[in-house]
Amino acid sequence: MELEIHLQPEWRDCLLNNVSEQSDIHTALEHAVELLGGIESPDEFVVTCEDIEVPVLRQAAEKHCPPAVPFIDFAVQRSKLYRSSRSA
């Protein structure tokens, strides 16, 4: 199942530089959607990926970008809640 993970620009850049270029999660990070605030630089990126790819992203975040871990975990929990509400 797809999930959306919201990341700060510096977290996305850090993760992009620390996952294999051949991985699906690298592709997802490259194609993340920029959300712009009131200025021209992105406020955050929305990374859309399959739940099976999340462990690779989380492992890279734990090692290279710890502030991103709670946001990754939040996206996973939100996805689980959505799935359980759909099956009820």
C-alpha positions, 0 to 999 in steps of 0.5 A, a space after each residue: 500500500 502506498 503511503 505519503 511521508 512529509 519531510 523537511 527539505 534538508 531531511 529529504 536531501 540527506 536521505 537522498 544522499 544516503 540511500 542506494 541510487 538503484 533503490 525504489 526509495 531513492 526514486 521516490 525521494 527524487 520524485 517527491 512533490 514540493 509543497 511551497 509556503 509563502 516563499 519560493 523555496 519548498 516548505 516540505 516534500 511529500 514522498 509517496 512510496 510503497 510500505 515495503 520500501 519504508 524500512 530502507 528509508 527508516 534505517 537511513 533516517 535512523 543513521 543519517 537523519 534522526 529528526 525524520 524518524 518520527 515523521 516516517 513513523 507517523 506516516 506508517 501509523 496513519 496508513 495502518 489506521 486508514 487500513 483498519 478503518 477501511 476493513 471495519 
